[in-house]
Amino acid sequence: MTEGDVLERRYYLLLEQKPGSGKRQNQGEELQKRCHEFAGNLGASGLRVNICNDSQIIDLLFSFLAPRQAAYESAPDGLTTFTQVVN
């Protein structure tokens, strides 16, 4: 690093909902509630928090699972297309 370089660090946390814990229709709502609660707690400590949507998560996974391709193009549209590229 040279003088004046900007250093930025990003951390990604993955919260999951185990299958079968709660009614099927309420699982998504429960997970979203947990995410917002967790984000609120981190935000209260002074950290900048962002809850990623599906396309942002796909872009993140694409950058890790296909780094050479990700350097030149964005993730393919749709989860189905992305899983075909990874496999």
N, C-alpha and C positions, 0 to 999 in steps of 0.2 A: 504494500500500500504506500502511496505517496501522500504528501501533505495535502489536505483538502478533499481527499476521497471520502465519499459517503458510504457508510456501512449500514446496511439494513438487514435485519434478521426477521424472518417470519416463522412462526410455529403453527402447526396445524394439529388440532386435537380431534380425534374421531370418537364420537359417542355412538354406541350401538344399542339396539333393543333386541334382546334375545327372543327368538320365536316362542310363542306360547305363553309369554308373560303378559297376561291381560287379554281382553277381547281383541280380536283381529282388527276391527274397525277403529278401536281406540289406541292401538299401538303407535300409529303415526302421530296422533295428537299428543300422546304421552311423551314420545321422543322429542317432539317439537317443544313441549313445555319444559322438558329437562334441558334442552339446548338453550332456550331463552333464559332460564334460571342460572345456568352455568355461565353464560355470556354476561349476564348482569353482575354476577359475583366477580368475574374477572375485570369487567369494566369499572366496578367500584374501587378496585385496587389501582386504577390508573392506567390499565392496559387498553389499547384500542382493540376492539373485538368485532369480528364480522362473521355472520353465519352464512356459510356458502350454500348456494342453490345447486341443483343437479348439474347444470352445465359447468359451473365452476369446479365441482368435484371431479367431473369427467376430465376437464382440462388439467387439473392437478395430477390425477392418475396417469393421464397420457404423457405428461412430462417425465414421470418416473418410469413408466413401463415401456415407453418408446422414445427415449431421449434424442436419438439421432433424427428421427422424423419430426419430433416436437420442436427441434431447433429451426426447422424450415417451414413448418406449417402448423396450423392449429388443429385441435382434436376434431375428428370427424363428427358430423351431426348425428345425434342419437346414440343411445347406449348400445343398441344392437350392432351398429356399424363399428363402434369402438371395440366391442368384445371380439368381433371378427378380426380386427387388426391385431389385437393382442394374442389371440390364439394362433 
